[in-house]
């Protein structure tokens, strides 16, 4: 459906951004990110050793972890901060992008978030923060269910660890469902 095709682009931004963020935290050389028109992408970073396992693992749980962080900030009554963090993470993603369709989607998304921050009242910003948080939490589950055992990350993790792709799929599914439960509970109790 058309709505999911748009949301999937946002989820892939978070997915590839999570790979890049973990790589940056592990001080890995970074060779760029590509986002394509079909809501796919790739993050180009050396993934040898144990750090590579964390880099590949991060993609499908990335949107969920970003969603949990946003939910915690909302609970702490920092909804506007959620929007600013999203804006700066999009800027981080933009800096790492190679020439690809992602230049359009990241710039448009960043402009929308900035417009929300700059030109709307606080009530609208709070609603936007809730919307982004729910989108991150729920779309992560859908993306894992959509990709199932066919992910490149699962294949690379199988090659590195010998653990079958089915197990990686189940780990990602359990993690994303747990994030919805925890983050959703925080948001519902806060509302």
C-alpha positions as CSV (number, residue, x, y, z in Angstrom):
1,X,0.0,0.0,0.0
2,X,1.0,3.6,-0.7
3,X,1.2,4.7,3.0
4,X,3.6,1.9,3.9
5,X,5.8,2.7,0.9
6,X,6.3,6.2,2.3
7,X,6.8,5.0,5.9
8,X,9.2,2.3,4.7
9,X,11.6,5.0,3.4
10,X,11.6,6.6,6.9
11,X,12.2,3.1,8.5
12,X,15.1,2.4,6.1
13,X,16.6,5.8,7.0
14,X,16.6,4.8,10.7
15,X,17.9,1.3,9.7
16,X,20.8,2.6,7.7
17,X,21.4,5.4,10.2
18,X,21.7,2.8,13.0
19,X,24.4,0.9,11.1
20,X,26.3,4.1,10.5
21,X,25.9,5.3,14.1
22,X,27.2,2.0,15.5
23,X,30.1,2.1,13.1
24,X,30.9,5.6,14.2
25,X,30.7,4.6,17.8
26,X,33.1,1.7,17.0
27,X,35.4,4.2,15.3
28,X,35.1,2.3,11.9
29,X,36.1,3.9,8.6
30,X,32.9,5.0,6.9
31,X,32.4,4.9,3.2
32,X,28.8,6.2,2.8
33,X,25.1,5.3,2.8
34,X,22.9,4.8,-0.2
35,X,19.1,4.9,0.0
36,X,17.2,3.9,-3.2
37,X,13.8,4.8,-4.6
38,X,12.4,1.3,-3.6
39,X,13.0,2.0,0.1
40,X,16.2,-0.1,0.2
41,X,19.7,0.9,1.1
42,X,23.2,0.0,2.1
43,X,25.7,1.3,4.6
44,X,29.3,0.9,3.5
45,X,31.6,0.3,6.4
46,X,34.2,-2.4,7.1
47,X,32.5,-5.0,9.2
48,X,35.2,-7.4,10.3
49,X,35.5,-8.9,13.7
50,X,33.0,-8.7,16.6
51,X,32.3,-5.0,15.8
52,X,30.9,-6.2,12.5
53,X,28.3,-8.3,14.3
54,X,27.1,-5.3,16.2
55,X,27.0,-3.2,13.0
56,X,24.9,-5.8,11.1
57,X,22.7,-6.5,14.2
58,X,21.9,-2.8,14.7
59,X,20.0,-2.1,11.5
60,X,16.7,-3.9,12.2
61,X,16.7,-2.9,15.9
62,X,17.8,0.7,15.2
63,X,14.3,2.1,14.6
64,X,13.1,0.4,17.7
65,X,15.9,1.8,19.8
66,X,15.4,5.3,18.4
67,X,11.7,4.9,19.2
68,X,12.4,3.8,22.8
69,X,14.8,6.7,23.3
70,X,12.1,9.1,22.0
71,X,9.4,7.5,24.2
72,X,11.7,8.0,27.3
73,X,12.2,11.7,26.3
74,X,8.5,12.2,26.0
75,X,7.9,10.6,29.4
76,X,10.5,13.1,30.8
77,X,8.5,15.9,29.1
78,X,11.1,16.7,26.4
79,X,8.9,16.2,23.3
80,X,10.5,19.1,21.5
81,X,13.9,17.5,22.2
82,X,12.7,14.4,20.3
83,X,12.2,16.6,17.2
84,X,15.6,18.2,17.5
85,X,17.3,14.9,17.9
86,X,15.5,13.5,14.8
87,X,16.6,16.6,12.9
88,X,20.2,16.2,13.9
89,X,20.2,12.4,13.2
90,X,18.8,13.2,9.7
91,X,21.7,15.8,9.3
92,X,24.2,13.0,10.4
93,X,22.6,10.7,7.8
94,X,22.7,13.4,5.1
95,X,26.4,14.0,5.7
96,X,27.0,10.3,5.2
97,X,24.9,9.9,2.0
98,X,26.4,9.0,-1.3
99,X,24.6,10.3,-4.4
100,X,21.3,8.4,-4.2
101,X,17.6,8.8,-4.0
102,X,18.1,9.3,-0.3
103,X,19.3,12.9,-0.9
104,X,15.7,13.7,-1.8
105,X,14.0,11.8,1.0
106,X,16.4,12.8,3.8
107,X,16.3,16.5,2.8
108,X,12.5,16.5,2.5
109,X,12.1,14.7,5.9
110,X,14.5,17.1,7.5
111,X,12.7,20.1,6.1
112,X,9.4,18.7,7.5
113,X,10.8,18.1,10.9
114,X,12.5,21.6,10.9
115,X,9.2,23.1,9.9
116,X,7.4,21.3,12.7
117,X,10.0,22.6,15.2
118,X,10.2,26.2,13.9
119,X,6.6,27.0,12.7
120,X,4.2,25.1,14.9
121,X,2.9,25.6,18.5
122,X,4.1,23.3,21.2
123,X,0.9,21.2,21.1
124,X,1.6,20.3,17.5
125,X,5.2,19.5,18.3
126,X,4.2,17.1,21.1
127,X,1.8,15.4,18.7
128,X,4.6,15.2,16.1
129,X,7.0,13.7,18.6
130,X,4.4,11.1,19.6
131,X,3.7,10.3,15.9
132,X,7.4,9.9,15.1
133,X,7.9,7.7,18.1
134,X,5.0,5.4,17.3
135,X,6.1,5.3,13.6
136,X,9.6,4.2,14.7
137,X,8.3,1.5,17.1
138,X,5.6,0.0,14.9
139,X,7.3,0.3,11.5
140,X,10.4,-1.6,12.9
141,X,8.1,-4.7,13.5
142,X,6.5,-4.4,10.1
143,X,9.9,-4.1,8.4
144,X,11.2,-7.2,10.2
145,X,8.1,-9.2,9.2
146,X,8.4,-7.9,5.7
147,X,12.0,-9.0,5.2
148,X,11.7,-12.2,7.2
149,X,14.8,-14.4,6.7
150,X,15.7,-12.7,3.4
151,X,17.8,-9.9,4.8
152,X,21.3,-9.2,3.7
153,X,22.2,-8.4,7.3
154,X,20.9,-11.9,8.4
155,X,23.0,-13.5,5.6
156,X,26.1,-11.6,6.6
157,X,25.5,-12.4,10.3
158,X,25.1,-16.1,9.4
159,X,28.5,-15.9,7.6
160,X,30.2,-14.3,10.5
161,X,28.7,-16.4,13.3
162,X,27.3,-19.6,11.8
163,X,23.9,-18.7,13.4
164,X,21.1,-19.3,10.8
165,X,19.2,-16.4,9.3
166,X,16.0,-17.7,11.0
167,X,17.5,-17.1,14.4
168,X,18.5,-13.6,13.5
169,X,15.0,-12.9,12.2
170,X,13.5,-14.2,15.5
171,X,15.9,-12.1,17.5
172,X,15.0,-9.0,15.5
173,X,11.3,-9.8,15.8
174,X,11.5,-10.4,19.6
175,X,13.5,-7.2,20.0
176,X,11.1,-5.0,17.9
177,X,8.0,-6.5,19.6
178,X,9.5,-5.9,23.1
179,X,10.3,-2.3,22.1
180,X,6.6,-1.8,21.1
181,X,5.5,-3.2,24.4
182,X,7.9,-1.1,26.5
183,X,7.7,2.1,24.5
184,X,4.0,1.8,23.9
185,X,3.4,1.3,27.6
186,X,5.5,4.4,28.4
187,X,3.5,6.5,25.8
188,X,0.1,5.2,26.8
189,X,0.8,5.9,30.5
190,X,2.1,9.3,29.7
191,X,-0.9,10.3,27.6
